[in-house]
Amino acid sequence: MPLELAYSPCPNDTYIFAALTHGLLDGGPDVRVHLADIEELNNAAARSQFALTKVSYGAIPFLMGRYRILPSGGAVGRGCGPLLVARPAESPPLFADFARLRIAIPGERTTAFMLLQLALGARPKTVQMRFDRIIDAVASGDIDAGLIIHESRFTYRDAGLIAIADLGEWWENMTLLPIPLGAVVVRDDVDAEQARRVADAIRKSLAFARANESAVMPYVREHAAEMSDDVVRAHIELYVNEFTDDLGETGRDAVRALFARASTARILKAEVEPRFA
């Protein structure tokens, strides 16, 4: 029986999982794939819907009784954090002032929103919307500012917006650690041996993509039709890195630090210890 695997249609995920999804790996596990926006995946994981799923690290503290974190396939890195953007103004507000303004966010349980609350030291006024609608909402004046993720990082200037804060830079300066954005988690009814096989298959799928880009890029572009080739390439280069192959101790330290800071700031109601597969 195939395992259900859910991930986003963003270029980094389709690039990582293309070979596994299309049965291009010798001896790879059989998977049935579901693609959805990251906040949809966070919400589905809260219902334990998929055996394997990509989720935000901001959602993982709420999943630790049902899922473990796989060491491969995640999004952890440097220089790749979410941005707070706004329209330019003659006297732009100070960063702290945004706690009182209306901010569009890509989801309550995204890592981006957790980082924004940590950096502001408060929970701002928010309007939740899909990540790909935020730039237009800010540019049109419907909202004061936007918290952007994914490929929006490469396109917000085209809409005439400016970056108010780079929350990844803030995190790295505060902790000297990479930014833990997202992870593949495995449900607890998948045994340890099978989880290891899946983690190994994800690494092999990524290695296949790196060695055979002509075989996987049509799948990537199929789900990134509105992006230019340059944006697709920049997206993959930014979010797919050595931590995608293996989280390692540095990556694990970053996850623990995020959860600990969120607990101290009372974004989380209790201390949460991450569970790694």
N, C-alpha and C positions, 0 to 999 in steps of 0.2 A: 504494500500500500504506500503511495507516495506521501512524502511529508509536505505539508503546506508551508510555503515560503512567501513572505510578504516583504516588499521593499518599495521604495519610491521610484518614480520615473525619471529622477534627476540623473544626469550623465554619470556621476560617480558610481551610483548604484547599478545602473544598467551595464556599465563597463565591467564592474566587479563580477556581476552575476550572469553575464551573457552566456558564457561557456557552460556553466552549471545548468542554467535554465534551458538551454537547447541541447542538452545531452551530449556535449562535445568532449566530456572527460571520460577516460577509461575507468570503469569501476565506480563512477560517481553515483551518489544517491539519487533516487528518482524523486523529483519535486514537482509540486503543482503550485504555480506562481500566481500571486495576486499583487497588483500595483496600486498604490494609493498615496495621497499626500501624507506628509509625515505626521500631522496632527491626527489624521484619520487612523494611521497606524498606531499612534499612541493610545487612542481611544479603543481600538480593536484589541490591543494588548491588555487593556484594563478589563476586558471581557474574556481574556485568555483565548481569543479566537484562533490564533495561528500558532502552530508548533514552533516555527522559526519566523522571526520578524525583526526588521530594522525599526528602532525606536530612538527617541531623543534621550540623552542622559538625564534631562529634566524630568522625564516620565519614569525612569527606572526605579527611583526610591519607592514608588507606589506599586512596583511589580515584583519586588524581591521575595515575596512569599510564593511566587508562581513561576518565575523565570530566573535563569542564570545568564551571565554575560559571556558570550563567546570571545575568544582572543583575536579573531580575524574578522574582516569585513566591515569594521567600524569606521567612523569619521572622527579622528583625533589628529590634531596637528598644530602648527604655529602659523600665525599670520592669516588665519582663515575664520576668524570669529565674526559674529553678527555685528551689524552697524545700526546705529540710530541715525536716521536721516530726516531732513526737514527742508522746507523751501528757504532760499536765502532771504535775509532781511538786513536792513541797515543797522539795526541793533538786535542781533540774535540773542535769544534767551541763554542764560547760563545753563550748564548741564543740569544742575540741581533744580532749576525751574521746571524741567520737563516732568517732574513728579506731579505737578498740578495741571499739566496739559493732557489732551487726549492723544493717546498713542495707539496706532494700529499694531497689533501683534499677530504672529503666525500661529499662536496656540498657547493655551494656559500652561501646558506641560512641555513646551519646547525648552531646550537648553537656553535658547536665546532669551526667553522671558525670565528664566531663573537668573541668568547673568545680569540682565537689566535691573532686576530687583536688588541684587547684591551690590551693583555699582551705585545705584541711586540711594540705597539704604532705606527704601520705602517701596510700597506697591503703588504704581502710578494708576491713573485713570486709563482704561484700555478699551479698545474695540477689537474683537477678534475677527480676522478674515484670512482667506487663503493667502499664502506668502506671495503669490504672483499677482495679487490685486493691490498690494500695499503701495507700491510706487505710484500708481495712477491715483489712488485715493489721497496721497499726500500732495502730489503735483496739482491736483484739481482744487485743493483747499478744503476737501471734505473732512480732513483730519489734520491735527497739528504736526504730527511726526509719525514716523514709521520705523518699526524694528524689522530689518531685512536680513534674509538668509539666502542660501543657495546662489543661483546665478544672478539674483538681484544685486549682489555685490559688484557685479561687473557692468551693470546697466543703469544704475540710479543717476549717474551724471548726465546721461543722455536725456533724462526727463527734467534736467535743470535743478536737481536737488544737490544738497551738500551733506557731508557727513558731520554730524554733531559729536559722535563718540564711536570709537572702535572698541567694542566690548571684549574682543579677543585680545587686543593690545593691553587693555586694562587688566584682564585676567593674567596674562603672561608677566606683566610688570609686578603684580601683587604676589604671584606664587612662583615665578620662574619655571612654571610647568606648561606643557602643551594644553590646548583647549579640548576637553572631551565633549564633542558635539552629539555623536550618535553611535549606537552599537547594534550588533545583531544579538538578539537574546533567544535562548532556547527554553521551551516550556519544560517544567519539571517531570512530565511524563515521558520525556525522551531520555533514555538512559545515558550514562556517562560515556560508554563506548560509542554509541551512535552520535552523541554530541561531538566527540573527538573526530569521528569520520567526517562529519559535516564541516567542522572547522578546517580540517585538512582539505576538503573539497573546495571550500571557498578560496583558500590560498592557491590551489591548483587552477581554479577558475581565473583568478587574477593573473597568475603567471601565464596562462594561455592568452589572455587578452593582451598582455604586454608583448608577447612573442608573435601574435597573430591579429594585429589590430584590424586588418582588412576584413577579417571574419566577424568581428564583433561590432565595428563601428556602424554598420547599417542598422543594427538593433538600437544602438545608442541614439542615432539620429532620428529613428522612427518615433522615439518618445521625447525628442527635443526639437521638434519641427520648427518652433518659433525662434530658436536660437541660431545665431551665426556659427559657422564652424570655429571661428576664433574663440567665441564664448564657451562653446562645448569643450574645446581643448583646454582653455584656461581653467574651467571648472574641474576637469579630471586631474590636471596637474596640481591644483591646489588641495583637493580633498582626498586624493589617492596617494598614499605615501608609505613610509616604513611601518607606521602604526596600523595601517590597513592589513598588512601581512601578519603582524603580531603586536598586540597591545603592549607587551613587555612590562617591566616593573615601573618604568617612568610613566607609562600610560595608566597603570593601575594606581600609582600615587596621585595622578591628576584626578582620577575618578573619586578616590577617597577624599581628596581635598575639596572637590566640588560639593560632595554630600555633607562633609563636615561644616563647611562655611554656610551652606543652606540651612543646616540644622541650627547653627549658632545664630543666624539671622532670623530664625523662626519662620522661614519659608516652608520648612518641613516641621511637622509637629513633634517628631522624635528623631533621635539619632538613627541612621541607617548604615549598615555595613554592607558594601557591595558583595555579591556572590558571583564568583567567576567559575565558569565551567572548565 
